[in-house]
Amino acid sequence: MSTLFESQAPRPLADRLRPASLEEVVGQDHLIGPDGPVGRMVRSGHLASVILWGPPGTGKTTIARLLAEKTDLYFEPLSAVFSGVADLRKVFDAARKRRETGRGTLLFIDEIHRFNRAQQDGFLPYVEDGTVILVGATTENPSFELNAPLLSRCQVLVLNRLDDAAMEELLKRAEAAESRPLPLNAEARADLRRMADGDGRYLLNMTEALFNLPAEPVLDSRAMAAIVQRRVPLYDKHQDGHYNLISALHKSLRGSDTDAALYWFARMIAGGEDPRYIARRLTRFAVEDIGMADPNALTQAVAAWEAYERLGSPEGDLALVQLVIYLGTAPKSNAAYKAQSAAGRAARETGSLMPPMHILNAPTRMMKELGYGDGYVYDHDAEEGFSGQNYFPEGMARQRFYRPLERGFEREVAKRLEYWDKLRRERKPESE
C-alpha cells in the first residue's frame, strides 16, 4: 500500500521541468550551443572528462545526465558528501565490467570539491585509461579545491549564473506546466526573479509555493515576499566568493568608483563577512593605493577600524561606510608601494653592504681608531639643517626608489624632494 502511495506522490515542479534535451537547458548557450565545448563533444560523439563549475541551480546535474543519454553512456551519479572510498571502488569495478561488454560509464560526482586530495588521486588511473568519463560538479573554484593532476585530465567548463531572461523562461515553462499564470503582478514577478539570485532550482521551488495559492487575489511584491522565503546571498566567507568580492571592493576603490565600492561592501556585509576583515583590507588599501597622495587616508582607516571595534554591528558599520567613501574619493598613488618593492629588490641584490663609516656610531676606542664616525656632520648644525652627506653604502650608487606622483599631497612631497635634491647637488663637492 505504501509503495502504491509513494508511486503516485506528485513530483516537485523543479523535477518535472528538468530539461529532456540539451536544447532545453537555459542560460548556458556558450557551452551547449553548436560552437560550445559541450555541443562539439555531443556532435562528435566523443566525450572528455570535464569539471562543471558554477553557482547552484544552473544545470550542472542536468547537463551531466543529458550528456550520458546523448552518448549512450551508463549514468552513475555519486555525491562526494555521502560517498567514500568503498563506494568509489564499487563504481570503478562495475565500470570496468561494463566496459568489457562494450558500454562506457559517465561517472557524475556532485560537489567533487568535497573529496580530499587522496580520494581525488584515486580517480586518476580510471580517468586516464578511459574506464570512466568523469563529470564533476562544483560551486567552488577548481583551481583552489582540486588536485593539479586531476585538473590536467579534465576540461573546466564554467556555467553562468542564470540571467533575468533565463529566469523568465523558467517561469513561463512553469505556467505552461500548471496551465495557469502565476498570481503575481509585473513588479512582484520581477522581484521573484531577483530573489532567486540566478538559481533556477530555487526559483521553481518558490514558484511551486505560489501555485499552491488561489488564482485571486493577484499579489504585489510585499504580499509575495511574505509568502516565499528570501534567499540568503550566495557568499562563502572562506571560499571563492570571499576573494571575488573583496577583490571587487578593492578594485572599485582603486578606480575611484565610490558607488560601486559601496555596493560590494554592502554585498559582503549582507553575506555575513566579518567587518573586521573588511576594515583590515581597507586599511591596507589606504597605504597601498593612496599612500602619500593623502596621508590622512591611513588616519581615517585606523579611526574607522577603532570606531567599529568600540561600536560593533550594526552601529559601527557606518564608520566603515564613511571610510569606503573617503578612500573612494581620495587621490590615488601607488608610489609608496612601488618604492617598497624597488628598495626591497635593491636590498636583495646588494647583499650585506656595510653602511658608510661616517654614519656609524663609535662607542669604543677601537671603533674610533678604525674610523667609525669620522667626518659625520650633524645635520641640525648644517646650513638649512641639511648636510648633503651620502647615506648609501660605499660602492653602491645612489638610487631613487620613491617617485611621487602629481596627485594630491604628493605634489607637495615632490617639491620637498626636489628641494633636498637641489641642496644635495650644490653641496656634493663639499660633502665629498
Backbone torsions as a table, in degrees:
resi	resn	phi	psi	omega
1	MET	NA	-45.4	-179.1
2	SER	-64.9	-34.1	179.7
3	THR	-64.7	-42.0	178.2
4	LEU	-63.2	-42.2	-179.3
5	PHE	-62.4	-43.1	-178.5
6	GLU	-66.2	-36.8	-178.1
7	SER	-67.2	-25.6	-179.2
8	GLN	-95.9	1.4	179.1
9	ALA	-64.6	136.0	-178.2
10	PRO	-65.5	140.6	177.0
11	ARG	-80.7	143.8	177.4
12	PRO	-57.9	150.9	-178.1
13	LEU	-57.7	-42.4	-178.5
14	ALA	-61.3	-34.8	179.3
15	ASP	-74.7	-39.3	179.9
16	ARG	-65.1	-30.5	-178.4
17	LEU	-94.8	8.8	178.2
18	ARG	-60.4	129.9	-176.1
19	PRO	-56.1	139.7	178.2
20	ALA	-94.4	-7.8	177.6
21	SER	-148.8	160.1	179.4
22	LEU	-61.3	-31.2	-179.3
23	GLU	-64.3	-22.5	-179.0
24	GLU	-86.5	-9.0	178.7
25	VAL	-70.1	129.5	-176.6
26	VAL	-100.1	148.9	170.3
27	GLY	80.4	1.9	-176.4
28	GLN	-128.0	37.4	-178.0
29	ASP	-60.9	-27.8	-179.2
30	HIS	-66.3	-18.0	178.7
31	LEU	-102.4	-44.9	-170.8
32	ILE	-97.6	-7.4	177.1
33	GLY	-65.2	170.0	-176.6
34	PRO	-55.5	-33.5	-178.8
35	ASP	-97.7	0.7	179.0
36	GLY	-80.3	161.4	-177.4
37	PRO	-62.1	-38.0	178.0
38	VAL	-69.2	-43.2	178.5
39	GLY	-59.5	-41.3	-180.0
40	ARG	-67.0	-40.2	179.5
41	MET	-63.6	-43.1	-179.4
42	VAL	-65.5	-41.1	-178.6
43	ARG	-64.1	-36.6	-179.0
44	SER	-81.2	-18.6	-177.3
45	GLY	76.3	11.5	-178.8
46	HIS	-123.2	116.0	-179.5
47	LEU	-97.0	142.5	170.0
48	ALA	-109.2	158.3	176.8
49	SER	-67.8	137.6	-176.2
50	VAL	-137.4	157.7	169.4
51	ILE	-114.5	121.3	177.4
52	LEU	-94.5	113.2	-176.3
53	TRP	-113.8	120.9	179.5
54	GLY	-176.3	170.1	-179.8
55	PRO	-66.2	167.5	177.3
56	PRO	-61.8	149.6	172.3
57	GLY	70.4	29.0	-179.2
58	THR	-111.0	-0.4	172.1
59	GLY	108.4	18.0	-176.8
60	LYS	-62.9	-49.5	-179.2
61	THR	-65.0	-41.7	-179.3
62	THR	-61.1	-45.9	-179.5
63	ILE	-61.7	-42.8	179.2
64	ALA	-60.8	-45.7	-178.4
65	ARG	-63.7	-41.8	-179.1
66	LEU	-69.8	-32.4	175.2
67	LEU	-61.3	-42.4	178.6
68	ALA	-63.2	-43.0	-179.6
69	GLU	-64.8	-41.7	-177.2
70	LYS	-65.9	-29.4	-174.7
71	THR	-110.9	9.5	177.8
72	ASP	56.7	39.5	173.9
73	LEU	-96.3	148.2	174.8
74	TYR	-70.8	128.3	-177.0
75	PHE	-92.6	116.3	-178.5
76	GLU	-117.8	100.6	-179.4
77	PRO	-92.0	139.2	173.9
78	LEU	-139.3	149.4	172.7
79	SER	-108.8	129.1	179.5
80	ALA	-65.1	-18.9	-179.9
81	VAL	-72.3	-36.8	-172.3
82	PHE	-109.3	1.5	-174.8
83	SER	-116.3	153.6	178.6
84	GLY	-133.3	-165.5	-176.9
85	VAL	-61.4	-40.8	-178.7
86	ALA	-61.3	-41.4	178.8
87	ASP	-63.5	-40.6	-179.4
88	LEU	-65.4	-40.2	179.5
89	ARG	-60.0	-44.1	179.1
90	LYS	-60.9	-42.1	-179.7
91	VAL	-63.9	-45.3	-178.1
92	PHE	-66.8	-38.3	178.0
93	ASP	-63.6	-44.0	-179.8
94	ALA	-66.2	-38.5	180.0
95	ALA	-65.8	-37.2	179.6
96	ARG	-65.3	-44.2	178.9
97	LYS	-66.0	-39.9	179.7
98	ARG	-63.6	-37.1	-179.5
99	ARG	-65.6	-33.7	179.8
100	GLU	-66.4	-23.5	178.1
101	THR	-91.5	-0.1	175.4
102	GLY	98.4	8.0	179.3
103	ARG	-117.7	135.7	179.8
104	GLY	-88.4	172.0	-177.7
105	THR	-128.0	130.3	170.1
106	LEU	-99.2	110.7	179.4
107	LEU	-93.4	112.9	179.9
108	PHE	-101.1	120.1	178.4
109	ILE	-110.8	108.3	175.7
110	ASP	-77.7	139.4	-178.5
111	GLU	54.5	49.7	-175.1
112	ILE	-59.9	-23.0	179.5
113	HIS	-66.3	-13.6	179.4
114	ARG	-76.7	-19.0	175.5
115	PHE	-71.2	139.6	179.3
116	ASN	-76.8	176.7	-174.3
117	ARG	-61.4	-41.4	-179.3
118	ALA	-64.6	-41.8	178.7
119	GLN	-64.7	-39.1	177.7
120	GLN	-63.8	-39.6	177.4
121	ASP	-60.8	-29.2	-179.7
122	GLY	-64.6	-22.2	178.3
123	PHE	-72.3	-28.6	-164.3
124	LEU	-53.7	-52.1	-176.7
125	PRO	-63.8	-31.7	-177.3
126	TYR	-78.6	-31.5	173.6
127	VAL	-73.5	-40.8	-177.1
128	GLU	-61.4	-44.0	-175.7
129	ASP	-92.5	3.2	175.6
130	GLY	81.6	11.4	176.5
131	THR	-58.1	-39.6	176.2
132	VAL	-132.1	149.6	163.8
133	ILE	-95.0	116.0	-176.6
134	LEU	-90.2	128.3	170.4
135	VAL	-123.1	107.5	178.5
136	GLY	-100.3	145.2	177.3
137	ALA	-119.4	135.9	-179.7
138	THR	-151.1	146.1	172.3
139	THR	-96.0	-4.9	-176.8
140	GLU	-105.0	154.4	-178.8
141	ASN	-59.9	115.6	-177.2
142	PRO	-59.8	-32.3	-178.0
143	SER	-66.8	-20.1	176.1
144	PHE	-91.2	-34.4	-165.6
145	GLU	-105.3	-18.3	-175.1
146	LEU	-112.4	148.6	178.6
147	ASN	-61.2	143.8	177.5
148	ALA	-59.6	-42.1	178.7
149	PRO	-61.1	-37.5	178.6
150	LEU	-69.5	-42.5	179.1
151	LEU	-61.9	-35.5	-178.5
152	SER	-67.2	-19.0	-179.5
153	ARG	-99.8	-0.3	-177.2
154	CYS	-128.9	147.8	172.4
155	GLN	-92.4	130.5	179.0
156	VAL	-90.7	122.1	178.5
157	LEU	-112.7	126.7	-175.1
158	VAL	-98.0	121.1	177.0
159	LEU	-91.6	140.0	-179.5
160	ASN	-82.1	147.9	165.4
161	ARG	-60.1	135.7	-176.7
162	LEU	-65.3	128.9	-179.5
163	ASP	-84.1	-179.5	-173.7
164	ASP	-64.4	-38.0	-179.5
165	ALA	-65.0	-40.1	178.5
166	ALA	-65.8	-39.5	179.3
167	MET	-65.8	-39.6	178.3
168	GLU	-65.0	-36.9	177.1
169	GLU	-61.4	-40.1	177.7
170	LEU	-64.2	-39.8	178.2
171	LEU	-63.6	-39.1	179.1
172	LYS	-65.8	-39.4	177.7
173	ARG	-65.4	-38.7	178.4
174	ALA	-63.9	-42.2	179.2
175	GLU	-64.8	-37.8	177.6
176	ALA	-66.5	-39.3	179.6
177	ALA	-66.7	-34.9	-179.1
178	GLU	-91.5	-7.0	178.8
179	SER	59.6	32.3	174.4
180	ARG	-162.7	156.1	-179.5
181	PRO	-78.7	157.1	173.5
182	LEU	-66.0	144.0	-179.8
183	PRO	-81.8	59.4	-176.6
184	LEU	-132.1	143.5	170.6
185	ASN	-79.3	175.2	-172.8
186	ALA	-61.1	-40.3	-178.7
187	GLU	-67.4	-42.6	179.3
188	ALA	-65.9	-36.6	178.3
189	ARG	-62.0	-43.9	178.4
190	ALA	-65.4	-39.3	178.7
191	ASP	-66.4	-34.7	177.5
192	LEU	-61.7	-43.7	178.7
193	ARG	-63.2	-40.4	-180.0
194	ARG	-66.5	-39.7	-179.2
195	MET	-62.1	-29.9	-179.4
196	ALA	-71.5	-19.2	173.0
197	ASP	54.7	44.3	174.9
198	GLY	80.8	4.4	-177.7
199	ASP	-102.0	106.4	-176.8
200	GLY	-64.8	-39.1	-179.9
201	ARG	-63.7	-42.7	-179.9
202	TYR	-65.6	-38.6	177.8
203	LEU	-59.8	-45.0	-178.2
204	LEU	-69.8	-31.7	175.6
205	ASN	-65.7	-41.5	176.1
206	MET	-65.7	-39.8	-179.6
207	THR	-61.9	-40.0	179.4
208	GLU	-61.9	-38.7	177.2
209	ALA	-63.6	-35.9	-179.4
210	LEU	-73.1	-32.0	178.3
211	PHE	-70.4	-15.8	176.2
212	ASN	-77.8	-7.6	178.4
213	LEU	-89.1	159.2	174.3
214	PRO	-65.3	158.1	-179.6
215	ALA	-65.0	-24.4	177.8
216	GLU	-125.8	143.8	1.2
217	PRO	-81.6	161.0	173.6
218	VAL	-74.6	130.5	-171.8
219	LEU	-89.4	144.5	170.1
220	ASP	-92.4	-176.6	-174.9
221	SER	-61.7	-42.2	-178.0
222	ARG	-63.8	-45.5	-179.3
223	ALA	-67.0	-38.9	179.1
224	MET	-64.1	-44.0	-178.3
225	ALA	-64.1	-26.9	179.1
226	ALA	-74.1	-17.6	-176.4
227	ILE	-96.6	-44.5	-178.4
228	VAL	-99.7	148.4	-176.4
229	GLN	-84.2	131.5	179.1
230	ARG	-69.1	137.2	-178.4
231	ARG	-74.9	136.4	172.1
232	VAL	-70.8	133.0	-179.0
233	PRO	-55.2	142.0	179.4
234	LEU	-71.3	109.2	-176.6
235	TYR	-164.4	119.8	177.5
236	ASP	-109.9	116.6	-173.7
237	LYS	-63.7	-15.7	-175.3
238	HIS	-116.8	6.7	-175.4
239	GLN	-128.9	-150.6	-168.6
240	ASP	-62.1	-41.4	-179.3
241	GLY	-58.7	-36.7	178.3
242	HIS	-58.0	-49.9	-177.2
243	TYR	-73.4	-35.1	179.1
244	ASN	-62.6	-44.6	-174.8
245	LEU	-74.5	-37.0	177.9
246	ILE	-69.2	-32.1	175.1
247	SER	-65.6	-41.5	179.0
248	ALA	-64.0	-40.8	178.2
249	LEU	-63.6	-47.8	-177.4
250	HIS	-61.9	-45.9	-176.4
251	LYS	-73.0	-29.2	174.5
252	SER	-65.8	-40.9	176.9
253	LEU	-65.4	-42.9	179.5
254	ARG	-60.0	-35.6	178.5
255	GLY	-84.2	8.3	178.8
256	SER	56.4	32.3	174.1
257	ASP	-99.6	86.3	-172.9
258	THR	-63.4	-39.1	-177.7
259	ASP	-67.7	-41.2	177.0
260	ALA	-63.6	-39.9	178.8
261	ALA	-62.5	-41.1	177.8
262	LEU	-63.0	-37.0	178.5
263	TYR	-63.7	-48.7	-178.1
264	TRP	-67.1	-34.5	174.4
265	PHE	-60.1	-46.3	-179.3
266	ALA	-64.2	-37.0	178.1
267	ARG	-62.6	-41.0	-179.3
268	MET	-67.9	-41.6	178.5
269	ILE	-64.2	-44.1	-180.0
270	ALA	-63.4	-29.4	179.7
271	GLY	-82.7	-1.6	176.7
272	GLY	91.7	16.0	178.3
273	GLU	-63.9	146.7	177.3
274	ASP	-71.2	118.1	-179.8
275	PRO	-58.2	-24.9	178.2
276	ARG	-65.8	-36.3	176.2
277	TYR	-63.3	-43.8	179.3
278	ILE	-63.2	-41.8	179.6
279	ALA	-60.7	-40.7	179.3
280	ARG	-64.4	-43.2	179.8
281	ARG	-68.3	-35.5	177.2
282	LEU	-66.6	-35.4	177.3
283	THR	-66.8	-41.1	174.9
284	ARG	-60.2	-41.5	178.9
285	PHE	-60.1	-40.3	-177.9
286	ALA	-57.9	-37.9	-178.6
287	VAL	-90.2	-25.2	-177.2
288	GLU	-84.6	-41.4	-170.5
289	ASP	-112.2	-6.7	176.6
290	ILE	-119.6	-53.2	174.1
291	GLY	53.6	-130.1	-175.7
292	MET	-78.4	-5.7	174.0
293	ALA	-63.7	-28.7	173.4
294	ASP	-154.2	85.4	-177.8
295	PRO	-57.3	-21.3	-179.8
296	ASN	-70.0	-15.1	179.4
297	ALA	-60.7	-40.5	179.0
298	LEU	-65.7	-40.9	177.3
299	THR	-60.2	-43.9	179.1
300	GLN	-63.9	-39.7	-178.6
301	ALA	-64.8	-46.8	-179.5
302	VAL	-65.7	-38.2	179.3
303	ALA	-65.6	-41.6	179.5
304	ALA	-66.0	-40.8	178.4
305	TRP	-61.8	-45.7	179.2
306	GLU	-64.7	-40.2	179.0
307	ALA	-61.3	-40.6	178.3
308	TYR	-64.0	-43.5	-179.8
309	GLU	-59.1	-35.3	-178.9
310	ARG	-78.1	-36.1	-173.2
311	LEU	-95.0	-33.8	-174.1
312	GLY	71.3	-173.9	178.8
313	SER	-93.9	147.7	1.4
314	PRO	-89.1	-10.9	-173.8
315	GLU	-59.7	-41.6	-177.1
316	GLY	-72.8	-15.2	178.3
317	ASP	-59.0	-33.0	-178.0
318	LEU	-65.1	-32.0	176.9
319	ALA	-63.4	-37.6	178.2
320	LEU	-72.4	-34.5	174.8
321	VAL	-61.6	-44.6	178.4
322	GLN	-60.0	-39.3	178.8
323	LEU	-66.1	-43.2	177.7
324	VAL	-56.7	-43.9	179.6
325	ILE	-64.1	-42.8	-179.4
326	TYR	-63.0	-46.9	-177.1
327	LEU	-67.6	-37.6	-179.5
328	GLY	-65.7	-34.2	-176.2
329	THR	-93.4	-7.0	-177.7
330	ALA	-75.8	153.5	172.4
331	PRO	-64.0	148.6	-174.3
332	LYS	-110.1	142.6	173.4
333	SER	-157.9	133.5	173.2
334	ASN	-107.8	21.2	-176.7
335	ALA	-61.8	-40.2	179.3
336	ALA	-67.1	-39.4	178.1
337	TYR	-62.2	-43.8	178.6
338	LYS	-68.3	-35.1	177.7
339	ALA	-63.3	-40.6	177.7
340	GLN	-60.7	-44.7	-179.4
341	SER	-64.8	-43.2	-178.1
342	ALA	-66.9	-42.9	179.8
343	ALA	-66.3	-39.3	178.0
344	GLY	-63.7	-40.2	178.5
345	ARG	-63.9	-43.6	179.1
346	ALA	-63.6	-38.8	-180.0
347	ALA	-63.7	-40.0	179.3
348	ARG	-68.9	-36.6	-175.9
349	GLU	-75.2	-29.9	-174.1
350	THR	-93.1	-6.6	174.2
351	GLY	68.5	-125.9	-170.3
352	SER	-112.6	42.4	178.4
353	LEU	-60.8	136.1	179.0
354	MET	-77.8	150.8	171.4
355	PRO	-63.6	156.1	177.4
356	PRO	-61.3	145.0	-173.2
357	MET	-57.0	-36.4	-173.0
358	HIS	-67.9	-15.3	178.6
359	ILE	-105.2	11.5	177.0
360	LEU	-94.4	138.2	176.2
361	ASN	-71.2	153.0	-179.3
362	ALA	-127.0	76.3	-177.1
363	PRO	-74.8	-11.6	180.0
364	THR	-122.0	160.7	179.8
365	ARG	-62.9	-41.8	-178.5
366	MET	-59.0	-41.7	-178.7
367	MET	-66.2	-36.1	176.1
368	LYS	-64.7	-41.0	-179.8
369	GLU	-66.7	-28.5	177.8
370	LEU	-79.6	-6.5	176.3
371	GLY	100.3	8.1	177.1
372	TYR	-61.4	128.9	176.4
373	GLY	82.8	-5.5	-179.4
374	ASP	-63.7	130.5	175.7
375	GLY	82.5	2.9	179.8
376	TYR	-69.2	135.5	177.9
377	VAL	-111.7	124.3	179.2
378	TYR	-73.0	113.9	-170.2
379	ASP	-59.0	-34.1	-178.7
380	HIS	-66.1	-21.4	178.3
381	ASP	-90.1	-9.7	-179.6
382	ALA	-82.7	162.3	178.6
383	GLU	-62.2	133.0	-178.4
384	GLU	60.9	20.1	176.8
385	GLY	64.0	31.7	-174.4
386	PHE	-146.6	117.3	-177.7
387	SER	-88.3	-27.7	-178.8
388	GLY	77.8	12.6	-179.2
389	GLN	-71.1	163.5	178.5
390	ASN	-86.7	133.0	179.8
391	TYR	-117.6	1.1	174.9
392	PHE	-80.4	159.6	177.6
393	PRO	-60.9	149.3	174.5
394	GLU	-64.3	136.6	-177.8
395	GLY	89.2	-1.8	177.2
396	MET	-116.8	123.6	179.3
397	ALA	-67.1	149.4	177.7
398	ARG	-61.6	137.8	-180.0
399	GLN	-127.5	154.2	176.4
400	ARG	-108.1	109.2	179.1
401	PHE	-94.0	-42.1	-175.5
402	TYR	-97.1	119.3	179.4
403	ARG	-123.6	92.6	-177.2
404	PRO	-63.3	149.6	178.4
405	LEU	-93.6	164.6	178.7
406	GLU	-86.1	58.6	-179.4
407	ARG	-138.2	139.4	174.0
408	GLY	52.1	-141.3	-176.4
409	PHE	-65.9	-20.5	-179.5
410	GLU	-63.8	-21.2	172.6
411	ARG	-58.8	-43.2	179.4
412	GLU	-69.5	-37.9	178.6
413	VAL	-62.3	-41.5	179.4
414	ALA	-60.8	-39.4	178.1
415	LYS	-63.9	-39.4	179.7
416	ARG	-64.7	-45.1	179.1
417	LEU	-62.9	-39.6	178.7
418	GLU	-62.7	-38.7	179.0
419	TYR	-64.0	-46.7	179.6
420	TRP	-66.2	-36.9	177.5
421	ASP	-63.1	-39.7	179.4
422	LYS	-62.4	-46.1	178.5
423	LEU	-64.6	-37.9	-179.6
424	ARG	-63.4	-40.6	178.6
425	ARG	-65.9	-39.2	-178.2
426	GLU	-67.8	-32.6	-174.3
427	ARG	-102.0	6.8	-176.8
428	LYS	-59.1	-48.6	178.5
429	PRO	-58.3	-39.0	-178.7
430	GLU	-65.6	-39.1	-178.4
431	SER	-73.3	-27.8	179.9
432	GLU	-75.7	NA	NA
